[in-house]
Amino acid sequence: MNNNDFDSGEPLPLNSAAVPRTASQKAAALKARLAKILAASGTGTAQPDDQPSHFTLGVDRIDTALRGNAGVDGLPRSALHELHAQSKDHRTSAAAMALLLAQRCRALQADRKPILWISESGEARRQGRLYPPGLAELGIDPSAILHVDAPDSIAALRAAADGVRSSAMSAVIVELAGKKPKGLDLTATRRLSLSAQKAGVLGLLLRCGSDADNPLPTAAFSRWQVAAAPSLALEANAPGHPAFDITLLRHRSGLYGLSARLEWNRDEQAFREQPGEGTPHAGAVPALAGVRADHPGMRAA
């Protein structure tokens, strides 16, 4: 060691770890470490500074519980999430839940990018297509939805892969029916998950007719079961807000068993837990559903 090492009048430490770090340096180091952990778990972190990495449902109890290992309330935006209708009778509610989650995510963006909805044409003819008046009733702008009719499940997955790679989308919803849709496997969902992470696009895999006791393995960050729930009547016995029973079946952080009965407030554009008091309304879904089978005027994009 020579005299140049003592220009400041004090000896240099033997290693850089001994140098006291400022609060900002510590925060930067923790942020870098968290980024590495989340990258390994499949959660995207490469978001612009003005874009949050997670989106919430608007229910503190649920959002806090979903924090997991990330330390941030809610669900990651740049990831693939899976929603299963409890049965075929609950397909409309599961579809509405997927749209509302995408809407919550889209609301975080200043430019309000569109939502891409992909379905199999044959299943859409049998079960119904998106219904613009119903979407408006839920508080969703129908013009914000781009609809793709795919000839089969393989084509639907390919379209979804293209969609999540495009940062021009805020969210991509791909609807697949049946217990074992052709082409749906770990490889396909891993591709969707990685593309969503890289592009910063929310991916939602909507399933109807799946085997609840033995679901197909996927690379989804979270898996949910959705069912219609009775809504609570408003004043003058007016139809209440759309209500859903949701159950968390799987979460990358190891969470499971979380369940709640939520209702959607279109004016606040948020969910809330349904109060325990009141008289349930006979209808489990609003009269103007977001998906209808008897609407002839819909055309695929």
N, C-alpha and C positions, 0 to 999 in steps of 0.2 A: 504494500500500500504506500503511495507517495503523498507528497504534500497537497497535491491537487484534490485529494479526497477530503481535505479538511478546509475547503474554502469558506464554508459557512461557520467555521469555528467549532462544529460538532461532528463527531464521527458518524458515518452512514451506518444504518442498521445492517445486520448480516443478511436479512431477507426482506422482501417486500411485504410479507404478511405482518411484519412488526410495525409497519407504518400505520398510524391511526387514520381511520377513514371517516370522512364527513357523513352526515346523514344522507345526503344525496347519493354519495358513492355506495353506501350500504343498500339504499333502495334500488340502485341500478344493478347491484350484484344479485340481490334477491329476485329482481324482475328477470334477469338473465337465467338464473337457476330455475325459476318457475316456468319459463319458456321452454327449457330443455325437458322438464318433467311433463308438461302438457303436450309437447311435440311427440314424446314417446307414447303418450296415452291416446293419441289421435285427435286431440282437441286443437283446433286452429288458433293461433295467437297472432298471426300476421295481419292484424286489422289496422286500418288507418287510425290516426290519433283521435279523430272525431267519431269513430265507430266503435261502440262497445263490443267486447268479445262475446258477451252473453245476452240473452233476452229473458225476460221474466213473464210469468203469467199474471202478475199483479196481486198475488195472494202471498202475504209475507210468510206464513207458515210453510207453504209449499216451496216458495223460492229459496228460503233459508235452508230447508232440508236438502234441496238439490245442489247445494254448494259443493258438497263432496270434497275432493282433494284440490279443487281449483281455487278455493277461497273466494269465489265470486258467486253471488246469488243467481239462480236460474239455470238455464241450459245453454250450452255453447252454440253460437250461431253457425260457425264453420264446422259442421258435423252432420252426420246422418242419424236421424231418429226414426223409430218405428212405432206405428200405431195400429193396433189390432181391434177390429170390431168384435164385441163380445159374441155376437152371432150375426147371421145375415140380416136379421130384423133391425140390427143396430148400425147397419152400414151408413145410413144417412148421418147419424150423429158422429160417427168416426170421421166421415168426410168433412163435416162441419168443423170438428175439432182441429183437423189438419189445416183447414183454411184459416181458422182463427189464430192458430199458432203462427202460421206464415204471416198473417196480418200483424200480429204483435211484433214480429221480427222486422217486417217491412216498415213499420211506423218509426223505427229507430233511424232510418235513413233519410237524409235531407232530400235526396232526389227521388225517393219512393219508386224504386225499380219494380218491374212487374213480377208477378208470380206465375210460374209455369206449371200447368196441370196436365199430366199425361195419363191417359187411360187406354184400355184395350177396347177397340170399337165394338166387338161383339158383346162384351160385358156391359158397356155403356148402353147399348140398345136394350139389353134385358133389364138392367137395374136403374138406368136413368143417367142424365147428363146434368151438368151445372145449369142452374136456373137463375137467370139474371135478377128477376124481382126478389127471389129468395136471398140472393147474395146481398142485395141492397138492404133487405130487411135485417140482415146480420151486421150491417154497417160496413160492408165490403164493396168497393167500387168495381162493378162488373168489367169495366174497361181495363182494369189492372190485371185481369186474368188472361193469360194466353193458353189456349186449349189445344192439345195435340191428341188426335185419335191414332193410336198405333194398331196395326193389324193383329199383333199377338204380344205375349209377354216379353219375348226376346227383343222385339223392336221397341217396346216400351222402355226396357232397361237401357237400350242403346241411346234412345232419345234422352233419358234421364242423365246418362253419363255425359252427353254433349251439353245438357242444360247446366249441370253443376260445375262444369268447367268454364262456363261463361260468367264473368263478373257483371254482365248486364242484367242478371236475374237477382232478385232478392231471396227467392226461395223456389225450390223445385219439388213438386209433389208427384209421385208416381204411384198409381193405384193398381194393385195386382190382386186377383181373386183366386180362390182355390187353395187346397192344402199345400201343393207343391208346384207353383208356377214354373214353367220351363225357363231355365236360364238363371233363376234366382238361387244363388249359393254364396258361400263365403267370398269367393273370388270376385264376383260381380259387386257385392256390397262393399267389399274392401276397396274396390276401384271407386265406387261412389263416395265412400268416406274420405279417401285421400284427395279426390278432386274437390270435394266440398271444403276440405281443410285448406287446400292451396288457393282456391278462388275466393274464399270467404263467403260461400253461398250455403244457405240452409237447405239440407236435404231431408225430405219426409217420405218414408215408405209406408203407404197405406195398404193394409191387408184386410181382406174380407173372406170368410170361409176357411181361415187357417185353423190348425189343430192347436187349441190352447194348451193341451196337456203335453204336446210334443212339437213345439214350434221349430221351424227351420233355423239352424244357426246362422247368424248374420254378424256383420261388423258394425252394427248400429251402436251408437253411444248409449242410447236409452231405448227401452221398449215399454210401451204402454198398452193397456186394455181400456177401451172406451165403450160406454153404454149410454143409452138415453135414460134420462131421469125425469120424474114428474116436476113440472115447474110450479112455483107458488103464484097463485092468483094475485094480481095487482088490485088497486082500488076499483070499486064497482065490478068486481069479479072479472076484470079484463085479463086476457091471457098473459102469463108471466114471462120472465126472461127464459131463453133456452137453457136447459140444464143438462149436465153430463155427470156420470159417475166415471171417475178415472182411477186406475190402479197402476202403480209402477211395478213392472215385472222384472226389469233388469236395468242396471245403471253401471257405467264403466267404473265408477268409484266403489262399487259393491253395495250400493243402496238397493233396497227392495221392500215391498210391502206397503209403501206409501200410498194412501188412497184418500179421496176426497169427493164430495159432491159440489160441483162448481156450477155457477150460472154466469152467462155472458151478458154484460151490460154494453149495448151497442153505442150508447152516448159517451160512456167513459172509455170505450174500446179496451176493456179489461175484464178479467174474470174476478169473481169473488166467491167465497164459500157461502153456500146457501144457508140462510138462517134456519134454526131448528123449529121456529114457530110459523104458524100460518096454515092455510088449507091448500093442499096440493091441487093443482089444476089437472083436469083429466088428460090433456094432451102432453105427451112426453117431448114433443118437438114443436116448434112454431108452425103455424098454418102455412106460411110461405117458406118451405124448406129450401136449402141451398142446392139440393139435388132432387130432380124429378124425372120420373120415367114417362110421363104423359105430355111432355113438352115437345112438340114437333118442329119448332122453329130453330132449334140449335143446329149449327153447322160446325164441323171440325175445322181447325186451322190447318 
